[in-house]
Amino acid sequence: MVNDTPAAATAEFISQMHVELTALHAFIRLLETEQQALLNEQTEQIQSLAENKTQMVQELTGLVNVRRNGMLTRGIKFEPGSMQTWLQTHTAINLPTWHEIQKMATHAQQMNQTNGALIQVRVRHNQQTLTMLHNATRSANDLYGPDGKPSLSVSGRILNSV
C-alpha cells in the first residue's frame, strides 16, 4: 500500500532524485569507458558500449520523466531556479543532490559531445582511407591491359622490358 501523505510523497520524490543521480554517475563512467575505447580504437568494445549506452539513455529519460511528473505534481515549473527554490523551502538538506544532478548532467552532455567529435574524426579518417584504397584499386586495374600485358610506361619504357 502506498502512503499518500505529503511527507511520504516528498520522501519518494527525493528518493527518485537519488536514483537519478546514481544513474548519471553510471552513465558518466560508461562515457569515460567509451572515450578510452575510441581513443584506443577498440572497435568491438565500442559496439558493445553503444548498446549499453542506448539502454542507459532510455533509463535516464525515464528517470527524468518521473522527476518532471513529480515537479508538476508539486507545482514546480520547468524553469531555471524553480527546483532549487522548492527544495530550499521544503527540504533544503537535499539541495546538494540537486546541484550534483545538474553538474553531472552538464558533464555527461559535454562528454557525449566530445565522444561524438572523436567518432566524427574516426569516420573522416575511415572515409579518407577508403577513398585512397578505391583510387589505388582503380589505378591497379589500369596497370594491365585486356591481354595481360602492362599498359603503363615508366620512364619511356614498358614495364617488364629490358
C-alpha positions as a Markdown table, in Angstrom:
| # | Residue | x | y | z |
|---|---|---|---|---|
| 1 | Met | 0.0 | 0.0 | 0.0 |
| 2 | Val | 1.3 | 3.4 | -1.0 |
| 3 | Asn | 1.5 | 6.1 | 1.7 |
| 4 | Asp | -0.2 | 9.2 | 0.3 |
| 5 | Thr | 0.9 | 11.7 | 3.0 |
| 6 | Pro | 2.7 | 14.8 | 1.8 |
| 7 | Ala | 5.8 | 13.7 | 3.7 |
| 8 | Ala | 5.8 | 10.3 | 2.2 |
| 9 | Ala | 5.3 | 11.7 | -1.3 |
| 10 | Thr | 8.2 | 14.2 | -0.8 |
| 11 | Ala | 10.4 | 11.4 | 0.5 |
| 12 | Glu | 9.6 | 9.4 | -2.6 |
| 13 | Phe | 10.3 | 12.4 | -4.8 |
| 14 | Ile | 13.7 | 12.9 | -3.1 |
| 15 | Ser | 14.4 | 9.2 | -3.3 |
| 16 | Gln | 13.9 | 9.3 | -7.1 |
| 17 | Met | 16.4 | 12.2 | -7.3 |
| 18 | His | 19.0 | 10.0 | -5.6 |
| 19 | Val | 18.2 | 7.2 | -8.1 |
| 20 | Glu | 18.6 | 9.7 | -11.0 |
| 21 | Leu | 22.0 | 10.8 | -9.6 |
| 22 | Thr | 23.2 | 7.3 | -9.3 |
| 23 | Ala | 22.2 | 6.6 | -12.9 |
| 24 | Leu | 24.0 | 9.7 | -14.0 |
| 25 | His | 27.2 | 8.6 | -12.3 |
| 26 | Ala | 26.9 | 5.2 | -14.0 |
| 27 | Phe | 26.3 | 6.9 | -17.4 |
| 28 | Ile | 29.4 | 9.1 | -17.0 |
| 29 | Arg | 31.5 | 6.0 | -16.2 |
| 30 | Leu | 30.2 | 4.5 | -19.4 |
| 31 | Leu | 31.0 | 7.7 | -21.4 |
| 32 | Glu | 34.6 | 7.6 | -19.9 |
| 33 | Thr | 35.0 | 4.0 | -21.0 |
| 34 | Glu | 33.6 | 4.8 | -24.4 |
| 35 | Gln | 36.1 | 7.7 | -24.7 |
| 36 | Gln | 39.0 | 5.4 | -23.9 |
| 37 | Ala | 37.8 | 2.8 | -26.4 |
| 38 | Leu | 37.5 | 5.5 | -29.1 |
| 39 | Leu | 41.0 | 6.8 | -28.3 |
| 40 | Asn | 42.4 | 3.3 | -28.4 |
| 41 | Glu | 40.4 | 2.2 | -31.5 |
| 42 | Gln | 38.8 | -0.7 | -29.7 |
| 43 | Thr | 36.0 | -1.3 | -32.3 |
| 44 | Glu | 34.4 | -4.4 | -30.6 |
| 45 | Gln | 34.2 | -2.6 | -27.3 |
| 46 | Ile | 32.7 | 0.5 | -28.9 |
| 47 | Gln | 29.9 | -1.6 | -30.4 |
| 48 | Ser | 29.1 | -3.2 | -27.1 |
| 49 | Leu | 29.2 | 0.1 | -25.3 |
| 50 | Ala | 26.8 | 1.6 | -27.9 |
| 51 | Glu | 24.2 | -1.0 | -26.8 |
| 52 | Asn | 24.7 | -0.2 | -23.1 |
| 53 | Lys | 24.6 | 3.5 | -23.8 |
| 54 | Thr | 21.3 | 3.2 | -25.6 |
| 55 | Gln | 19.8 | 1.3 | -22.6 |
| 56 | Met | 21.2 | 3.9 | -20.1 |
| 57 | Val | 19.9 | 6.8 | -22.1 |
| 58 | Gln | 16.4 | 5.2 | -22.1 |
| 59 | Glu | 16.7 | 4.6 | -18.3 |
| 60 | Leu | 17.8 | 8.2 | -17.7 |
| 61 | Thr | 15.0 | 9.5 | -19.9 |
| 62 | Gly | 12.5 | 7.6 | -17.8 |
| 63 | Leu | 14.0 | 8.9 | -14.5 |
| 64 | Val | 13.9 | 12.5 | -15.8 |
| 65 | Asn | 10.2 | 12.0 | -16.8 |
| 66 | Val | 9.5 | 10.7 | -13.3 |
| 67 | Arg | 11.2 | 13.7 | -11.8 |
| 68 | Arg | 9.3 | 16.1 | -14.2 |
| 69 | Asn | 6.0 | 14.5 | -13.2 |
| 70 | Gly | 6.9 | 14.9 | -9.6 |
| 71 | Met | 7.7 | 18.5 | -10.2 |
| 72 | Leu | 4.3 | 19.0 | -11.9 |
| 73 | Thr | 2.6 | 17.4 | -9.0 |
| 74 | Arg | 4.3 | 19.8 | -6.6 |
| 75 | Gly | 3.7 | 22.9 | -8.8 |
| 76 | Ile | 7.4 | 23.3 | -9.7 |
| 77 | Lys | 7.8 | 25.0 | -13.0 |
| 78 | Phe | 10.3 | 23.8 | -15.6 |
| 79 | Glu | 12.4 | 26.9 | -15.5 |
| 80 | Pro | 15.9 | 27.7 | -14.1 |
| 81 | Gly | 15.9 | 28.0 | -10.3 |
| 82 | Ser | 12.4 | 26.7 | -9.6 |
| 83 | Met | 13.6 | 23.3 | -8.4 |
| 84 | Gln | 16.2 | 24.9 | -6.2 |
| 85 | Thr | 13.6 | 27.3 | -4.7 |
| 86 | Trp | 11.2 | 24.4 | -4.0 |
| 87 | Leu | 14.0 | 22.4 | -2.3 |
| 88 | Gln | 15.1 | 25.3 | -0.2 |
| 89 | Thr | 11.5 | 25.7 | 1.0 |
| 90 | His | 10.6 | 22.1 | 1.6 |
| 91 | Thr | 13.8 | 20.0 | 2.1 |
| 92 | Ala | 16.9 | 22.2 | 1.9 |
| 93 | Ile | 19.1 | 19.2 | 3.0 |
| 94 | Asn | 18.6 | 17.8 | -0.5 |
| 95 | Leu | 19.9 | 20.9 | -2.3 |
| 96 | Pro | 23.4 | 19.3 | -2.8 |
| 97 | Thr | 21.8 | 16.3 | -4.5 |
| 98 | Trp | 20.0 | 18.6 | -7.0 |
| 99 | His | 23.2 | 20.6 | -7.6 |
| 100 | Glu | 25.1 | 17.3 | -8.2 |
| 101 | Ile | 22.4 | 16.2 | -10.7 |
| 102 | Gln | 22.8 | 19.4 | -12.6 |
| 103 | Lys | 26.6 | 19.2 | -12.6 |
| 104 | Met | 26.6 | 15.6 | -13.7 |
| 105 | Ala | 24.0 | 16.2 | -16.4 |
| 106 | Thr | 26.2 | 19.0 | -17.8 |
| 107 | His | 29.3 | 16.9 | -17.5 |
| 108 | Ala | 27.6 | 13.9 | -19.3 |
| 109 | Gln | 26.4 | 16.3 | -22.1 |
| 110 | Gln | 30.0 | 17.6 | -22.6 |
| 111 | Met | 31.5 | 14.1 | -22.6 |
| 112 | Asn | 28.9 | 12.9 | -25.1 |
| 113 | Gln | 29.7 | 15.8 | -27.4 |
| 114 | Thr | 33.5 | 15.1 | -27.1 |
| 115 | Asn | 32.9 | 11.4 | -27.8 |
| 116 | Gly | 30.7 | 12.4 | -30.8 |
| 117 | Ala | 33.6 | 14.5 | -32.1 |
| 118 | Leu | 36.0 | 11.6 | -31.7 |
| 119 | Ile | 33.6 | 9.4 | -33.7 |
| 120 | Gln | 33.5 | 12.0 | -36.4 |
| 121 | Val | 37.3 | 12.2 | -36.6 |
| 122 | Arg | 37.3 | 8.4 | -36.9 |
| 123 | Val | 34.6 | 8.4 | -39.6 |
| 124 | Arg | 36.5 | 11.0 | -41.6 |
| 125 | His | 39.8 | 9.0 | -41.3 |
| 126 | Asn | 38.0 | 5.9 | -42.5 |
| 127 | Gln | 36.4 | 7.7 | -45.4 |
| 128 | Gln | 39.8 | 9.1 | -46.5 |
| 129 | Thr | 41.3 | 5.6 | -46.2 |
| 130 | Leu | 38.5 | 4.1 | -48.3 |
| 131 | Thr | 38.9 | 6.8 | -50.9 |
| 132 | Met | 42.6 | 6.2 | -51.1 |
| 133 | Leu | 42.1 | 2.4 | -51.4 |
| 134 | His | 39.4 | 2.9 | -54.0 |
| 135 | Asn | 41.7 | 5.2 | -56.1 |
| 136 | Ala | 44.6 | 2.7 | -55.7 |
| 137 | Thr | 42.3 | -0.1 | -56.9 |
| 138 | Arg | 41.2 | 1.9 | -59.9 |
| 139 | Ser | 44.9 | 2.7 | -60.8 |
| 140 | Ala | 45.8 | -1.0 | -60.4 |
| 141 | Asn | 43.0 | -2.0 | -62.7 |
| 142 | Asp | 44.6 | 0.2 | -65.4 |
| 143 | Leu | 48.0 | -1.3 | -64.9 |
| 144 | Tyr | 47.5 | -4.3 | -67.2 |
| 145 | Gly | 45.6 | -4.3 | -70.5 |
| 146 | Pro | 43.0 | -6.9 | -71.5 |
| 147 | Asp | 45.7 | -9.0 | -73.0 |
| 148 | Gly | 47.5 | -9.2 | -69.6 |
| 149 | Lys | 50.4 | -7.0 | -70.7 |
| 150 | Pro | 51.4 | -4.0 | -68.8 |
| 151 | Ser | 49.8 | -0.8 | -70.1 |
| 152 | Leu | 51.7 | 1.8 | -68.2 |
| 153 | Ser | 55.0 | 3.1 | -69.3 |
| 154 | Val | 57.6 | 4.2 | -66.8 |
| 155 | Ser | 60.5 | 6.5 | -68.0 |
| 156 | Gly | 59.7 | 5.8 | -71.6 |
| 157 | Arg | 60.0 | 2.0 | -71.0 |
| 158 | Ile | 57.2 | -0.5 | -70.8 |
| 159 | Leu | 57.2 | -2.4 | -67.5 |
| 160 | Asn | 58.8 | -5.8 | -67.7 |
| 161 | Ser | 61.0 | -4.9 | -70.6 |
| 162 | Val | 64.8 | -4.6 | -70.6 |
